[in-house]
C-alpha cells in the first residue's frame, strides 16, 4: 500500500487527472522501445527497454514490476525490483506515451527526456 501511495504522490504535481492503481501494465505501454529503431530486436543499444504486463527490462538490468499506476491515457509510473551485475534494488520510473503511441519518454526526475521509439513487432 505504501508503494502505491508513493506512486500516486509522484503524479500529484501534474494536472488534475485521476490516477489508477493497476495489477498489470496496460497494453498500450507494452513492447520493445529503443532510441534507435535500427537496433530493435538486437540488444545492441543501451537504450533498449522492454515492458511486459508484469516485467521490465533495461539494457543490463530487469525484473518484476511491483506497482503500476497510470494517470490518464499517457502517463505510467512503475516500481520494479531490478537486478543486474550481482545486485538487487527498487526502481521508480515515470514514462509518458506520445499521443500517437509511437514513442515513450522517460520523465523520471533528473533523468527526464530519454525518448525511445516503439519497435515494430517481431516477424514470426
C-alpha positions in Angstrom: 0.0 0.0 0.0 2.9 2.4 0.7 4.3 1.8 -2.7 1.0 2.7 -4.4 0.8 5.8 -2.2 4.3 6.9 -3.3 3.3 6.4 -7.0 0.2 8.4 -6.5 2.2 11.2 -4.9 4.6 11.2 -7.9 1.7 12.3 -10.0 0.4 14.9 -7.6 2.2 17.8 -9.2 0.6 17.1 -12.6 -2.8 18.1 -13.9 -6.0 17.1 -12.1 -6.5 13.8 -13.9 -7.5 10.7 -11.9 -4.7 8.1 -11.1 -5.5 4.4 -11.2 -3.6 1.6 -9.5 -3.4 -1.5 -11.7 -2.4 -5.1 -11.4 -0.6 -5.0 -14.8 1.0 -2.6 -17.2 -1.7 -1.6 -19.8 -1.1 -3.0 -23.3 -0.5 0.5 -24.8 2.8 0.7 -22.9 4.0 -2.8 -23.5 6.6 -3.9 -26.1 10.1 -3.1 -27.0 11.3 0.5 -27.1 14.6 1.9 -28.4 16.2 5.3 -29.1 17.4 3.9 -32.5 14.8 1.9 -34.5 17.6 0.2 -36.4 18.6 -1.6 -33.2 15.2 -3.0 -32.5 15.4 -6.7 -31.6 19.2 -6.8 -31.4 20.1 -5.7 -27.9 22.9 -3.6 -29.4 21.8 -0.3 -28.0 21.9 0.5 -24.3 18.6 2.5 -24.7 16.7 -0.7 -25.2 13.7 -1.1 -22.9 11.2 -4.0 -22.8 8.0 -3.6 -20.9 5.7 -6.5 -20.3 2.5 -6.9 -18.3 4.5 -7.5 -15.1 8.2 -7.2 -16.0 10.5 -4.5 -17.2 13.9 -5.0 -18.8 16.6 -2.4 -19.4 19.9 -2.9 -21.2 21.7 -4.5 -18.2 19.0 -5.0 -15.6 15.5 -6.2 -15.3 12.9 -7.7 -13.0 9.3 -7.9 -11.8 7.1 -4.8 -11.6 5.8 -4.5 -8.1 3.4 -1.5 -8.5 1.7 0.1 -11.5 -0.1 3.4 -11.6 -1.5 5.3 -14.6 -2.7 8.8 -14.9 -4.9 9.4 -17.9 -4.1 7.7 -21.1 -0.4 8.7 -21.5 1.3 8.5 -18.0 2.7 5.4 -16.5 4.6 5.0 -13.2 6.1 1.8 -12.0 8.1 0.5 -9.1 10.1 -2.5 -10.1 12.6 -4.8 -8.4 15.6 -4.8 -10.7 18.6 -7.0 -10.7 21.8 -6.8 -12.6 25.5 -7.1 -12.1 25.0 -9.1 -8.9 22.8 -6.5 -7.2 19.1 -6.1 -6.5 17.3 -2.7 -5.9 14.0 -1.0 -6.1 13.5 1.4 -9.0 10.8 4.0 -9.7 10.3 5.2 -13.3 7.7 7.6 -14.8 7.0 7.3 -18.5 4.9 9.4 -20.8 3.5 7.9 -24.0 3.1 10.1 -27.1 -0.4 10.8 -28.3 0.1 8.6 -31.4 1.7 5.8 -29.1 4.8 5.8 -31.3 7.3 6.9 -28.6 7.8 6.8 -24.9 9.6 9.4 -22.9 11.2 8.8 -19.5 10.2 11.8 -17.4 11.6 10.5 -14.1 13.2 13.3 -12.1 16.6 14.5 -13.4 16.8 11.7 -16.0 13.9 13.1 -17.9 14.0 13.4 -21.6 15.1 9.9 -22.7 13.0 9.2 -25.8 12.5 5.7 -27.0 10.5 4.7 -30.1 8.2 1.7 -30.3 9.8 -1.1 -32.1 7.8 -3.0 -34.7 6.6 -6.4 -33.6 8.9 -9.2 -34.5 8.0 -11.2 -37.6 7.0 -14.8 -36.9 
